[in-house]
Amino acid sequence: MSQFGINITFVAGSFLLYILIAIWAKAGSTKDFYVAGGGVHPITNGMAIGADWMSAASFISMAGIIATTGYASSAYLMGWTGGYVLLAMLLAPYLRKFGKFTVPQFIGDRFYSKKARMVAVICLIVASLTYVIGQMAGAGVAFSRFLEVDSTMGLIIAAVVIFIYSVLGGMKGITYTQVAQYCVLILAYTIPAVFISLQLTGNPIPALGMFSTHVDSGMPILDKLNQVITDVGFNEYTADVDSHLNMVLFTLTLMIGTAGLPHVIIRFFTVPKVADARWSAGWALIFIALLYLTAPAVASMARLNLMTTIYPEGTSEEPIQYENRPNWVKEWEVTGLIEFDDKNEDGRIQLYNDVPSFQDEAESRGWEGSELEVNRDILVLANPEIANLPGWVIGLIAAGGLAAALSTAAGLLLAISSAISHDLIKGAINPNITERGELIAARIAMATTIVVATYLGANPPGFAAQVVALAFGIAAASLFPTLMMGIFSKRINNTGAIAGMLCGLALTLCYIFVYKGWLFIPGTANLADTPENWVFGISPLSIGAVGAMVNFAVAFAVSNATEEPPVEIQELVESVRYPRGAGQAQDH
């Protein structure tokens, strides 16, 4: 069977499995649609959380950005995993005790205000929609290569599959589909990593292989990688970051943004008891760790394999002729995600860091510019091909990349549709809507959101991990502080909460739009992604932590300047902080 046939078999087989699960677990009520009936087992829920958590950014893009920038991007690992711990310990059990369907519903009831609930809906939609763009973009990358279609057609196929199992099954269908998706994605991620670790180091455990000896050179593998990339002008893979302040803020943004993501929070509403929410968190951490401990090894080994593909005799020697380029380069060139430009017309592929400090060396070698542009999102997907692994491994990683993108996209779409149908329509526009009407509204909202997400996914503002990082910044500045204050402070009132959310969100969005060059105002384009222009060197990806601080400060200041919350609300906060009892999810 051809490689294309193998890819089709793995991908189509996984899609058929997801759709059959959705038909089996079809949601018949709003409780099924929003929280899977509230009866999911902790281990099942932990696995579903793992799939929800490990998005296209984790599976496809995280190792790619670490491979490209090295130690500087370890913030992604620290931020996302640290944020999960915050969520599991500081928010999940307490929100489960409160027993509602959605995050905006908690905020509306805790701050005794429909306005607070509506502001939370806006924050949720902005964060979740930004996040889902990254997932759809990741699905497009995977489809464009493995199904040999362009990325737009890939997005449409992904959207159709998500539509079928999300709109039909709701949270109930999504939960059991995500269990299957977790199994697919973790096998797809770890099996190639084991093969490649054995090839390069002789160690079958990738996380240990990263600190082992490179078989061919006898050097520690990270030392070998540093040698290979510094010889062509790149910084050392293990080099320290330029700005420790920016790295701290970026890590903090990812942490608190993670803890404020509504599509993960609502997963803790699907279990029967508060104790089950804690067990779900523990199991999820185990399932997540399987991938996150492997990702740094995948990144370093992918970067080394990439460089030695272009310079098989070493970077001090001549690179390969373009006509002799390996098959994996030819295959990915078709997608447009690898591009070759023979700037000095010598027929060879020069790949190096085209920076002033390396110009003299480049000129002495007769090079006139780096000639190979590789989209960093392809490295994990291309890794098995670069390492010449069997065709079935390539087909498996195709299915895994799509599983990662689809699982998180489905969770995000459910969070958005729940906010629209349950919080906006039932909570504000039509409180007397029937359960059947609300279920129809939820499905229409999800279908509409899928269309919007597909369009935006075809035109993403950056690579998958970067777009996702922006979403985390938005959640960090708006939802996380409000949830924390709602649980742990009896003094914060509705006026303070609303002011805090709006100020945190406004500051974060304004900073992102200015310094990402999205304002389209004359004179602002030169600010885009230029570290010299950033305020105190803080990148747009790191501003969420500052926005969160502003949110906290404004909420406390305004609350202390206005009247205290009613006594019954203060008693409610006290009861939520002691999570005893089942706290069944309610729709009122």
C-alpha positions in Angstrom: 0.0 0.0 0.0 1.2 3.5 -0.8 2.0 6.0 1.9 -1.1 8.0 0.9 -3.2 4.9 1.3 -1.8 4.2 4.7 -2.5 7.8 5.8 -6.1 7.6 4.5 -6.6 4.3 6.4 -5.4 5.7 9.7 -7.2 9.1 9.4 -10.5 7.7 8.0 -10.5 4.9 10.6 -10.0 7.3 13.5 -12.7 9.7 12.1 -15.2 6.8 11.7 -14.5 5.8 15.3 -15.2 9.4 16.6 -18.5 9.6 14.7 -19.7 6.2 15.9 -18.9 7.2 19.5 -20.9 10.4 19.0 -23.9 8.5 17.7 -23.7 6.0 20.6 -23.4 8.8 23.2 -25.9 11.3 21.6 -27.0 14.0 24.0 -30.7 13.8 24.8 -30.9 16.7 27.3 -29.2 20.0 28.1 -27.5 18.3 31.0 -26.1 15.7 28.6 -25.1 18.4 26.2 -23.4 20.7 28.8 -21.9 18.3 31.4 -22.4 14.8 30.0 -25.1 14.1 32.5 -22.7 14.7 35.4 -21.8 11.0 35.7 -18.4 10.6 34.0 -15.9 8.3 35.8 -12.8 10.2 37.1 -10.3 8.1 35.0 -12.4 8.6 31.9 -12.7 12.3 32.7 -8.9 12.5 33.3 -8.2 11.0 29.9 -10.7 13.4 28.3 -9.1 16.3 30.1 -5.8 15.1 28.7 -7.1 15.2 25.2 -8.8 18.5 25.7 -5.6 19.9 27.2 -3.1 18.6 24.6 -4.2 20.6 21.6 -2.6 21.0 18.2 -0.4 23.5 20.0 0.9 20.8 22.3 1.1 18.0 19.7 2.2 19.9 16.6 3.5 23.3 17.5 5.1 23.1 21.0 8.0 20.8 20.0 8.4 22.8 16.8 8.9 26.1 18.6 11.2 24.4 21.2 13.2 22.9 18.3 13.6 26.3 16.7 14.4 28.4 19.7 15.6 25.9 22.3 15.7 26.7 26.0 14.0 30.0 25.5 10.7 28.2 24.7 10.8 26.0 27.7 8.3 28.5 29.1 5.6 26.7 27.2 6.3 23.5 29.1 6.5 25.2 32.5 3.6 27.5 31.9 1.1 25.0 30.6 1.9 22.3 33.1 2.2 24.7 36.0 -1.2 26.2 35.0 -2.8 22.8 35.2 -1.6 22.4 38.7 -3.1 25.8 39.6 -6.4 24.8 38.0 -6.5 21.5 39.8 -5.7 22.8 43.2 -7.2 26.4 43.3 -10.2 26.3 41.1 -11.6 23.0 40.0 -12.9 21.5 43.3 -14.5 24.8 44.4 -16.2 25.4 41.0 -17.4 21.8 41.1 -18.9 22.4 44.6 -20.7 25.4 43.3 -22.4 23.1 40.8 -23.2 25.1 37.7 -23.0 24.4 34.0 -20.7 27.2 32.8 -18.0 29.6 34.0 -20.1 32.7 33.1 -22.9 31.2 35.2 -20.7 31.0 38.2 -19.5 34.5 37.8 -23.0 35.8 37.3 -24.3 34.1 40.4 -21.2 34.8 42.6 -21.3 38.5 41.7 -25.1 38.6 41.7 -25.2 40.4 38.4 -26.4 39.6 34.8 -23.9 42.3 33.6 -21.0 40.4 35.2 -22.3 37.2 33.5 -22.5 38.9 30.1 -19.0 40.4 30.5 -17.7 36.9 31.3 -19.5 35.6 28.2 -17.6 38.2 26.1 -14.2 37.3 27.7 -14.9 33.6 27.2 -15.8 33.9 23.5 -12.8 36.1 22.7 -10.4 33.8 24.5 -11.9 30.6 23.2 -12.3 31.8 19.6 -8.7 32.9 19.5 -7.7 29.5 20.9 -9.8 27.5 18.4 -8.1 29.4 15.5 -4.8 27.7 16.5 -6.5 24.3 16.5 -8.1 24.7 13.1 -4.8 26.0 11.7 -3.0 22.9 13.1 -5.6 20.7 11.5 -5.0 22.4 8.2 -1.2 21.7 8.5 -1.8 18.0 9.2 -4.4 17.6 6.4 -2.4 19.5 3.8 0.4 17.0 4.0 -1.1 13.6 4.9 -4.3 13.8 2.8 -2.5 15.7 0.0 -5.0 18.5 -0.1 -4.6 22.2 0.4 -5.0 23.6 3.9 -8.3 25.2 3.2 -9.8 21.9 2.1 -8.3 20.3 5.1 -10.0 22.8 7.4 -13.3 22.1 5.7 -12.9 18.3 6.2 -11.9 18.9 9.9 -14.9 21.2 10.4 -17.3 18.6 9.0 -16.0 15.9 11.3 -16.2 18.2 14.4 -19.7 19.3 13.3 -21.0 15.7 13.2 -19.7 14.5 16.6 -19.9 17.8 18.5 -23.3 19.0 17.5 -24.8 15.6 17.7 -23.1 14.4 21.0 -22.5 17.6 22.9 -20.4 17.1 26.0 -21.5 13.5 26.4 -20.3 12.6 22.9 -17.2 14.8 23.1 -16.2 13.2 26.4 -16.0 9.6 25.1 -14.7 10.8 21.7 -11.8 12.6 23.5 -11.0 9.3 25.4 -10.4 7.7 22.0 -8.6 10.8 20.7 -6.2 10.7 23.7 -5.3 7.1 23.0 -4.6 7.9 19.4 -2.6 11.0 20.0 -0.4 9.6 22.8 0.5 6.6 20.8 1.1 8.7 17.8 3.4 11.0 19.8 5.4 8.5 21.8 6.0 5.6 19.3 7.9 7.8 16.8 9.8 9.3 19.7 10.9 5.9 20.9 12.1 4.9 17.4 14.0 8.1 16.9 15.5 8.0 20.4 16.8 4.5 19.7 18.3 5.6 16.4 20.1 8.6 17.8 21.0 7.5 21.3 20.3 3.8 21.7 17.9 4.7 24.6 14.2 3.7 24.2 13.0 6.4 26.6 13.0 9.7 24.8 13.1 11.8 28.0 16.3 10.0 29.0 17.7 9.8 25.5 17.8 13.6 25.4 20.6 13.5 28.0 22.3 10.4 26.5 25.2 10.1 24.1 24.8 10.6 20.4 25.5 7.2 18.8 27.4 8.5 15.7 29.6 11.2 17.3 30.0 9.9 20.9 29.1 13.4 22.2 26.2 14.2 24.5 23.3 14.7 22.2 22.6 18.3 23.3 26.3 19.2 22.9 26.2 17.7 19.4 23.1 19.8 18.6 24.8 22.9 19.9 27.8 22.2 17.7 25.7 21.6 14.6 23.6 24.8 14.8 26.2 27.2 16.1 28.4 26.3 13.2 25.8 27.9 10.9 25.1 31.0 13.0 22.3 29.9 15.3 22.4 30.5 19.0 23.2 27.6 21.2 20.2 25.4 21.8 20.7 25.5 25.5 21.5 29.3 25.6 19.9 31.5 28.2 17.1 33.9 27.3 17.7 37.6 26.6 15.1 38.9 29.0 14.3 37.1 32.2 11.5 39.5 33.0 9.8 38.6 29.8 10.2 34.9 30.3 8.8 35.1 33.9 5.8 37.1 32.7 5.3 34.7 29.7 5.4 31.7 31.9 3.0 33.3 34.4 0.7 34.3 31.6 0.5 30.7 30.3 0.0 29.4 33.9 -2.9 31.6 34.9 -4.3 31.6 31.4 -4.4 27.9 31.5 -6.1 27.9 34.9 -8.7 30.3 33.4 -9.6 28.3 30.3 -13.3 27.6 30.4 -13.2 24.5 28.1 -11.0 22.7 30.6 -12.9 24.0 33.7 -16.2 22.7 32.4 -14.7 19.2 32.3 -14.7 19.2 36.1 -18.5 19.7 36.1 -19.0 16.3 34.4 -18.2 14.1 37.4 -20.6 13.1 40.1 -18.8 14.4 43.2 -16.2 17.0 44.4 -13.9 14.1 45.3 -14.2 12.9 41.7 -13.1 16.3 40.5 -9.9 15.9 42.5 -9.3 12.4 41.2 -9.9 13.5 37.7 -7.3 16.2 38.1 -4.8 13.6 39.4 -5.4 11.2 36.5 -5.3 14.0 34.0 -1.8 15.1 35.3 -0.5 11.5 34.7 -1.9 11.4 31.1 -0.6 14.9 30.3 2.9 14.1 31.7 3.3 11.2 29.2 3.4 13.8 26.3 5.0 16.7 28.1 8.0 14.7 29.3 8.5 13.5 25.8 8.1 16.8 24.0 11.6 18.3 24.8 13.3 15.1 23.5 11.2 15.2 20.3 12.1 18.8 19.8 15.9 18.4 20.2 16.0 15.2 18.1 13.9 16.7 15.3 16.2 19.8 15.1 19.3 17.5 14.9 17.8 15.3 12.3 16.7 18.3 10.2 20.2 19.8 10.2 22.0 16.6 9.5 19.5 16.0 6.6 20.8 19.2 4.9 24.4 18.8 6.0 24.9 15.0 6.1 28.7 15.4 6.2 28.6 18.1 8.9 27.8 21.8 8.8 31.5 22.7 8.0 31.1 20.8 4.7 29.0 21.6 1.7 25.3 21.1 2.0 23.4 18.7 -0.2 22.4 19.4 -3.8 18.8 20.5 -4.2 18.2 17.8 -6.7 19.3 15.2 -4.2 17.0 16.5 -1.4 15.4 13.7 0.6 11.8 12.6 -0.1 10.4 14.2 3.0 11.5 17.6 1.7 9.8 16.9 -1.7 6.6 15.8 0.0 6.3 18.8 2.3 7.2 21.2 -0.5 3.9 20.3 -2.2 2.1 21.8 0.8 4.0 25.1 0.6 5.2 24.7 4.2 8.8 24.2 3.0 10.2 26.6 0.4 13.6 26.6 -1.3 15.1 29.7 -2.9 18.4 29.2 -4.6 19.8 32.7 -3.9 23.4 32.0 -5.1 22.3 29.7 -7.9 24.7 26.9 -7.0 22.1 24.2 -6.8 22.8 23.5 -3.1 20.6 24.1 0.0 22.1 26.6 2.3 20.4 26.6 5.7 21.8 29.0 8.2 21.0 31.9 10.5 21.1 35.0 8.2 22.1 37.5 10.9 24.8 40.2 10.8 27.1 38.3 13.2 27.3 35.5 10.7 27.6 37.5 7.5 31.4 37.4 7.2 31.4 33.6 7.6 28.5 33.2 5.2 30.3 35.3 2.5 33.5 33.3 3.0 31.5 30.1 2.1 29.9 31.8 -0.9 26.5 32.0 0.6 24.1 34.9 -0.2 21.3 34.1 2.2 19.5 31.2 3.9 17.7 29.3 1.2 15.4 26.9 3.0 12.3 28.1 4.9 10.8 25.5 7.1 7.4 26.1 8.8 8.1 25.2 12.5 4.6 23.6 12.8 5.7 20.7 10.5 8.6 19.4 12.6 6.7 16.9 14.7 4.6 15.7 11.8 7.6 15.4 9.5 9.9 13.8 12.2 9.1 10.2 11.2 9.7 10.9 7.6 13.0 12.7 8.4 14.1 9.6 10.4 13.0 7.2 7.6 10.5 5.4 9.9 8.0 2.8 8.6 4.9 4.1 6.7 2.5 2.9 9.4 4.3 5.2 11.9 3.8 8.2 9.5 0.1 7.3 9.2 -0.3 7.0 13.0 1.2 10.5 13.6 -1.1 11.9 10.9 -4.1 10.5 12.9 -2.5 11.8 16.1 -2.0 15.3 15.0 -5.6 15.5 13.8 -6.9 13.9 17.0 -5.1 16.6 19.0 -6.5 19.4 17.0 -10.0 18.1 16.9 -10.3 17.1 20.6 -9.4 20.6 21.8 -11.4 22.3 19.1 -14.5 20.4 20.1 -14.1 21.4 23.8 -13.6 25.0 22.9 -16.6 25.0 20.5 -18.8 23.5 23.3 -17.6 26.2 25.7 -18.5 28.9 23.2 -21.9 27.4 22.3 -22.8 26.9 26.0 -22.0 30.5 26.8 -24.2 31.6 23.9 -27.2 29.3 24.5 -27.1 28.9 28.3 -25.6 32.2 29.5 -26.7 34.7 26.8 -30.0 33.3 25.5 -31.3 31.5 28.6 -29.6 33.8 31.1 -30.4 37.1 29.5 -32.5 37.1 26.4 -35.1 34.4 27.0 -35.1 33.0 30.6 -38.3 31.0 29.9 -36.9 29.0 26.9 -37.8 25.3 27.0 -35.1 22.7 27.5 -35.7 21.5 23.9 -35.4 25.1 22.6 -32.2 25.6 24.6 -30.7 22.4 23.1 -31.5 23.5 19.6 -30.0 26.9 20.3 -26.8 25.2 21.6 -26.5 23.2 18.5 -27.1 26.2 16.2 -24.6 28.2 18.2 -22.0 25.4 17.8 -22.6 25.1 14.1 -22.2 28.8 13.6 -19.0 28.9 15.7 -17.6 26.1 13.6 -18.1 28.1 10.4 -16.5 31.2 11.9 -13.6 29.2 13.4 -13.0 27.5 10.0 -12.8 30.8 8.2 -10.4 32.3 10.8 -8.3 29.1 10.9 -7.7 29.5 7.2 -6.2 33.0 7.9 -4.4 32.6 11.3 -2.4 35.5 12.7 0.6 33.3 13.5 1.7 29.7 14.0 -0.4 27.4 16.2 1.4 27.8 19.5 1.7 31.5 19.1 -2.0 32.0 18.4 -2.8 29.7 21.4 -0.5 31.8 23.6 -2.5 34.9 22.8 -5.7 33.1 23.9 -4.0 32.2 27.2 -3.1 35.8 27.7 -6.7 36.9 27.2 -8.0 34.3 29.6 -5.3 35.2 32.1 -6.2 38.9 32.1 -9.9 38.5 32.3 -11.3 35.2 33.6 -8.7 33.8 36.0 -8.5 36.8 38.4 -12.3 37.0 38.6 -12.6 33.3 39.4 -9.9 33.5 42.0 -11.5 36.5 43.7 -14.9 34.9 43.4 -13.8 31.9 45.4 -11.3 33.3 47.9 -12.5 36.9 48.6 -15.9 37.8 50.2 -15.2 41.5 49.7 -15.2 41.7 45.9 -18.5 42.9 44.7 -20.2 43.0 41.3 -19.0 46.5 40.4 -15.4 45.6 41.2 -15.5 42.3 39.3 -16.9 43.9 36.1 -14.4 46.8 36.2 -11.5 44.4 36.7 -12.5 42.1 33.8 -13.0 45.0 31.4 -9.8 46.7 32.4 -7.7 43.5 32.2 -9.2 42.5 28.9 -8.9 46.0 27.4 -5.3 46.4 28.3 -4.3 43.0 27.0 -6.2 43.3 23.7 -4.9 46.9 23.1 -1.3 45.8 23.8 -1.6 42.7 21.5 -3.2 44.7 18.7 -0.6 47.5 18.8 2.5 45.3 19.1 1.3 42.6 16.7 0.6 45.2 14.1 -3.1 44.5 13.8 -4.4 48.1 14.1 -3.9 49.1 10.5 -3.3 52.6 11.7 -0.5 54.6 9.9 2.7 54.7 11.9 1.9 51.6 14.0 3.1 48.9 11.6 6.7 49.4 12.7 5.8 48.4 16.2 4.9 44.8 15.2 6.9 42.1 16.8 9.8 44.5 17.4 11.3 43.8 20.9 13.0 47.2 20.9 9.6 48.9 20.9 8.0 46.7 23.6 7.2 48.4 26.9 9.9 47.2 29.3 10.7 44.4 26.8 7.4 42.7 27.5 6.2 40.8 24.4 2.5 40.7 23.3 2.5 37.0 24.3 3.5 37.9 27.9 1.1 40.8 28.5 -1.7 38.6 30.0 0.1 38.5 33.3 0.2 42.3 33.5 -3.4 42.4 32.5 -4.2 40.0 35.3 -2.4 42.2 37.8 -4.5 45.2 36.6 -7.6 43.1 36.9 -6.9 42.3 40.5 -5.9 45.8 41.4 -8.9 47.5 39.8 -11.4 44.9 41.3 -10.0 45.4 44.8 -9.9 49.2 44.5 -13.4 49.5 43.1 -14.8 47.0 45.6 -13.3 48.7 48.6 -14.7 52.0 47.4 -18.2 50.7 47.1 -20.6 48.7 49.3 -19.9 45.1 50.4 -21.6 42.2 48.7 -24.9 41.0 50.3 -24.6 38.7 53.3 -26.0 35.8 51.4 -23.3 36.1 48.8 -20.6 36.2 51.5 -22.1 33.1 53.0 -22.1 31.5 49.5 -18.4 32.2 49.1 -17.7 30.7 52.5 -19.6 27.5 51.6 -17.8 27.2 48.2 -14.4 27.3 49.9 -15.3 24.2 51.9 -16.1 21.7 49.1 -18.1 19.1 51.0 -20.9 17.3 49.3 -21.8 16.4 45.7 -22.9 19.8 44.4 -24.9 18.5 41.4 -24.7 20.7 38.3 -27.8 22.8 37.9 -29.1 25.0 35.1 -30.5 27.8 37.2 
